[in-house]
């Protein structure tokens, strides 16, 4: 897996990602302490609203950011967003009112909603080989899981000698170093962008996403992951402290078990995906999630539940880690920012519903019923994926085109060079003759519908 780090550009980008994740983890800890300083016993309510604001920014603004990303220089955009995030974090130590937390969280997460999909869409262009890209996806998953384990530990060590306000400063420094790492490498330019209205740019990613069967399957599996993950994130503290009479250390152990399951899968996935297509791997993860939830709700013991938390982490990683492969296979380079932004928005929309559902159901109906309900939701998500994502899912598909005439710049689609007659007006108006051929099929202007 580490062989992919021999690519200098990717190595610098991965280091920037790690610093960004580590700094964000420190800020999450510091934000909780800041909320307690300002709100006391109502800190949980403040943080709940803050994280809801975060999800709203992700869902609402990432498609807009994806539309803008294709129009701006990639490196300059990433660096600017890192600098803006650093600036927002540096304001947090000076907050004196709760509403200021909400405002700064919204601004910070708005910049993250632009940065993360743009960054993710850059990696497939840096690593053209799918094997190397698969290794990069596993390495990225590993970074996310290790950050979840190490950030609280590092924050605890720093808080023994520093005020929590300095954690915000540490995050800002991380973003500045991340920006420097991005500046230090040359990034591939985006492909030529079509002249479209801004509204068409905003919706293009979702248009491609929802018309591609494998991506509809990914969305259904994302719903399954959010149902299981929300149970873990929202209710672990209740299960451990109230159900098992455990301590805060036990709560940390359960989260560590979930992360360990995910890390184990991230380590083995490159070899697994070298032998199998993403669909059976991801569907297996989807099947694991409802089964593990039902078993956790039925067993009720400390040890078995701890083990099932690791199983849930493994199932979620089986679904989430290969997602980038599907997005890469389903788009042209110039459409990747919009498509990755659509995945970012749609997957976080699932979490936006799952978080409050897990909390409300747990409080109103009890944990046993909540396990069962979320297991049913996860099972429905996986079942939908099996229905909408065909078992036979080749990249190259034979298909035919009726005669049509439309406008866009010449030379952007070599697949159709033999079947196009270009006008002499220079406007890009051209006509397709009827044509039947085979090539890597993605949804685009020439292919607005998936072949039956």
Residue pairs with C-beta under 8 A, 6 or more apart in sequence:
1 135
1 138
1 139
1 142
1 267
1 270
2 139
3 132
3 135
4 10
4 127
4 132
4 135
4 136
4 139
5 11
5 14
5 139
7 126
7 127
7 132
8 185
9 126
9 185
9 186
9 187
10 123
10 126
10 127
10 136
12 181
12 182
12 184
12 185
13 119
13 122
13 123
13 126
13 181
13 182
13 185
14 136
14 139
14 140
14 143
15 181
16 82
16 177
16 178
16 179
16 181
16 182
17 119
17 140
17 143
17 178
18 143
18 147
19 174
19 175
19 177
19 178
19 181
20 82
20 174
20 175
20 178
21 143
21 144
21 147
21 151
22 147
22 150
22 151
22 154
22 174
23 89
23 170
23 171
23 172
23 173
23 174
23 175
24 147
24 151
24 171
25 147
25 148
25 150
25 151
25 152
25 154
25 155
26 151
26 154
26 155
26 158
26 167
26 168
26 170
26 171
26 174
27 89
27 92
27 167
27 168
27 171
28 151
29 151
29 152
29 155
29 164
29 167
30 92
30 155
30 164
30 165
30 167
30 168
30 171
31 47
31 50
31 92
31 101
31 105
32 43
32 47
33 164
34 92
34 95
34 101
34 164
34 165
35 43
35 46
35 47
35 50
35 98
35 101
36 43
38 46
38 95
38 96
38 97
38 98
38 101
39 45
39 46
39 98
46 98
46 101
48 359
49 102
50 101
50 102
50 105
51 355
52 352
52 355
52 356
53 102
53 105
53 106
53 109
54 105
54 106
54 109
55 348
55 351
55 352
55 355
56 106
56 352
57 106
57 109
57 110
57 112
57 113
58 109
58 112
58 113
58 344
58 345
58 348
59 345
59 348
59 349
59 352
60 345
61 110
61 113
61 114
62 113
62 114
62 116
62 117
62 341
62 342
62 344
62 345
62 348
63 202
63 203
63 205
63 206
63 338
63 341
63 342
63 345
64 202
65 110
65 113
65 114
65 117
65 118
65 341
66 117
66 118
66 201
66 202
66 205
66 337
66 338
66 339
66 340
66 341
66 342
66 344
67 198
67 201
67 202
67 204
67 338
67 341
68 77
68 114
68 201
69 77
69 114
69 117
69 118
69 121
69 190
69 337
69 338
69 341
70 190
70 193
70 201
70 334
70 335
70 337
70 338
71 193
71 201
73 189
74 118
74 122
74 187
74 188
74 189
74 190
75 182
75 183
75 185
75 186
75 187
77 114
77 118
78 115
78 118
78 119
78 122
78 179
78 182
78 187
79 179
79 182
79 183
81 111
81 112
81 114
81 115
81 118
82 115
82 175
82 176
82 178
82 179
82 182
83 175
83 176
83 179
84 111
85 108
85 111
85 112
85 115
85 175
86 171
86 172
86 173
86 175
86 176
86 179
87 172
88 104
88 107
88 108
88 111
89 108
89 168
89 171
89 172
89 175
90 168
90 169
90 172
91 104
92 101
92 104
92 165
92 168
93 165
93 168
93 169
95 101
95 104
113 344
113 345
116 344
117 337
117 340
117 341
117 343
117 344
118 337
118 340
118 341
120 324
120 340
120 344
121 336
121 337
121 339
121 340
121 341
122 187
122 188
123 133
123 136
123 140
123 324
124 133
124 324
124 327
124 328
124 333
124 336
125 187
125 188
125 333
125 336
126 187
126 188
127 133
127 136
130 325
130 328
131 270
131 274
133 324
133 325
133 328
134 269
134 270
134 273
134 274
134 322
134 325
135 270
137 269
137 321
137 322
137 323
137 324
137 325
138 266
138 267
138 269
138 270
138 321
139 266
141 262
141 263
141 265
141 266
141 269
141 317
141 320
141 321
142 263
142 266
142 267
145 259
145 262
145 263
145 266
145 313
145 317
146 259
146 263
148 255
148 259
149 255
149 256
149 259
152 252
155 167
158 166
158 167
158 170
159 167
188 333
190 333
190 334
190 337
191 332
191 333
191 334
191 335
191 412
192 334
192 409
192 412
193 334
194 334
194 408
194 409
194 412
194 445
195 408
195 409
196 204
201 338
204 335
204 338
205 335
205 337
205 338
205 339
205 340
205 341
205 342
205 343
206 342
206 345
206 346
207 443
208 215
208 330
208 331
208 335
208 338
208 339
208 342
208 442
208 443
208 444
209 215
209 216
209 219
209 330
209 339
209 342
209 343
209 346
210 216
210 219
211 443
211 448
211 449
211 450
212 330
212 442
212 443
212 450
213 388
213 389
213 390
213 393
213 450
214 279
214 326
214 329
214 330
214 389
214 393
215 326
215 327
215 330
215 343
216 388
216 389
217 279
217 282
217 384
217 385
217 386
217 388
217 389
218 282
218 323
218 326
218 343
218 385
218 389
219 346
219 347
219 350
220 381
220 382
220 384
220 385
220 388
220 389
221 282
221 283
221 285
221 286
221 319
221 381
221 382
221 385
222 319
222 320
222 323
222 346
222 347
222 350
222 381
223 350
223 354
223 377
223 378
223 380
223 381
223 384
224 286
224 289
224 290
224 319
224 377
224 378
224 379
224 380
224 381
224 382
224 385
225 285
225 286
225 289
225 315
225 316
225 319
225 320
225 350
225 378
226 347
226 350
226 351
226 353
226 354
227 289
227 293
227 354
227 357
227 358
227 374
227 375
227 377
227 378
227 381
228 289
228 290
228 292
228 293
228 312
228 315
228 316
228 374
228 378
229 312
229 316
229 351
229 354
230 351
230 354
230 355
230 357
230 358
230 374
231 293
231 312
231 358
231 370
231 371
231 374
232 254
232 255
232 258
232 309
232 312
232 313
233 355
233 358
234 355
234 358
234 359
234 362
235 358
235 359
235 362
235 367
235 370
236 251
236 254
236 255
236 309
237 251
238 362
238 367
239 254
239 305
239 367
240 246
240 250
240 251
240 254
241 247
241 250
241 251
243 300
243 367
244 250
244 302
244 305
246 302
253 306
254 305
254 306
254 309
255 309
257 306
257 307
257 309
257 310
257 313
258 309
258 310
258 312
258 313
259 313
260 310
260 313
261 309
261 310
261 311
261 312
261 313
261 314
261 315
261 317
262 313
262 314
262 316
262 317
263 313
263 317
264 310
264 314
265 313
265 314
265 317
265 318
265 321
266 317
266 321
269 281
269 317
269 318
269 321
269 322
272 281
273 281
273 322
273 325
277 393
278 322
278 325
278 326
279 389
279 391
279 393
281 318
281 322
282 318
282 319
282 322
282 323
282 385
283 382
283 385
283 386
283 389
284 318
285 314
285 315
285 316
285 317
285 318
285 319
286 315
286 318
286 319
286 378
286 381
286 382
286 385
287 315
287 382
288 311
288 312
288 314
288 315
288 318
289 312
289 315
289 316
289 319
289 375
289 378
289 382
290 375
290 376
290 378
290 379
290 382
291 375
292 308
292 311
292 312
292 315
293 312
293 371
293 372
293 374
293 375
293 378
294 371
294 372
294 375
295 304
295 308
296 304
296 305
296 308
296 309
296 312
296 371
297 367
297 368
297 370
297 371
297 372
297 375
298 371
299 305
299 308
300 368
323 343
327 336
327 339
327 340
327 343
328 336
329 395
329 440
329 442
330 339
330 442
330 443
331 339
331 442
332 442
332 444
335 442
335 444
354 374
357 374
358 370
358 374
361 369
361 370
361 373
361 374
362 370
365 373
395 440
395 441
396 438
396 439
396 440
396 441
397 438
397 439
397 441
397 451
398 436
398 437
398 438
398 451
399 436
399 437
399 438
399 441
399 447
399 451
400 434
400 435
400 436
400 437
401 416
401 419
401 432
401 434
401 435
401 436
401 446
402 432
402 434
403 431
403 432
403 433
403 434
404 431
404 432
405 429
405 430
405 431
405 432
406 429
406 430
406 445
407 427
407 428
407 429
407 430
408 428
408 445
409 428
410 420
410 422
410 428
410 430
413 444
413 446
415 437
415 439
415 446
416 432
416 435
416 446
418 435
419 432
419 433
419 435
419 437
420 430
420 431
420 432
420 433
421 430
421 431
421 433
422 430
423 429
423 430
423 431
432 446
441 447
441 450
441 451
443 449
443 450
